Amino acid sequence: MDLSNCTVSVADLQSILCLCKMLLNLSLEGLVLSDNIIKSIAENPSLMRLNLCGCSGFSAEALELMLSSCSVLDELNLSWCDFTANHVKAAVNHVTSKVTELNLSGYRHNLQIPDVKTLVERCPFLVHLDLSDSIMLKPECFQYFHQLLFLQHLCLSRCYQISPAALVELGEIPTLKTLQVFGIVTDSSLQLLKEILPDVQINCSPFTSIARPTVGSRMNHEIWGIKCRLTLEKR
């Protein structure tokens, strides 16, 4: 179910979600939620993809409950929510260890290096990790990325305490295929970095696809790769 950026009241959204128990994919991007809505999401233990990018209105305690209940999540997007440091800690401490794609970008001072350590130790199967716009991160957190044996895609855009020179170390991750570091490197340093790391595609995708139902501007009437049976056409 994709309700991204739709016009809906909290009460009406709750009346919809409280009836859902078998969701596999859900996107509520950009919506105001509530603790009751988050608890309703928790009633879907088979949920595999969840996009809450830009959402607000729910507590760290409700987030903890939902993450503990949704234990088979494969893709999770919690970027740019109205989170405190307590929300971030709830996320890294309770996200399922089975997650392979995770977006926790946008938390500036609230995502700390110890949170990265906790996250990596908890989620060893991460393939795609986005921690962009986390200005407290420094090169010392790279040691934790090296522990991710399946990591292919890493996003650290606008993590301003990481210098272009330090990024060379990430080339030692044998599985790494793409690296997004927008806002950190200048045009000249980007070209040099590409020469030093020829096997890594750098700054090839400014937008994340994690848990999002549609990517880009393709009008193929699919969400999460599933063809929609009912579509609305403009007259």
Secondary structure, DSSP 8 states (H G I E B T S, - for coil): -B-TT----HHHHHHHHTT-S--SEEE-TT-B--HHHHHHHTT-TT--EEE-TT-BS--HHHHHHHHHH-TT-SEEE-TT-S--HHHHHHHHHHS-TT--EEE----TTTS-HHHHHHHHHH-TT-SEEE--S-TT--GGGHHHHTT-TT--EEE-TT-TTS-TGGGGGGGG-TT--EEE-TTTS-HHHHHHHHHH-TTSEES--SS--TT-S--TT--SSEETTEE-S------
